[in-house]
Amino acid sequence: MSHVHVCYYLGIIALRYFAILDSLYIFIRPFSMFLSSG
């Protein structure tokens, strides 16, 4: 594997990881707002 392939592969993993975090954040945010509002 060349250096470009490694960077490309890590980039795909990072994008997928951030997409999962983003969806979790969208799912948790209303719930945390509901808890903080009482």
Secondary structure by P-SEA (a helix, b strand, c coil): ccaaaaaaaaaaaaaaaaaaaaaaaaaaaaaaaaaaac
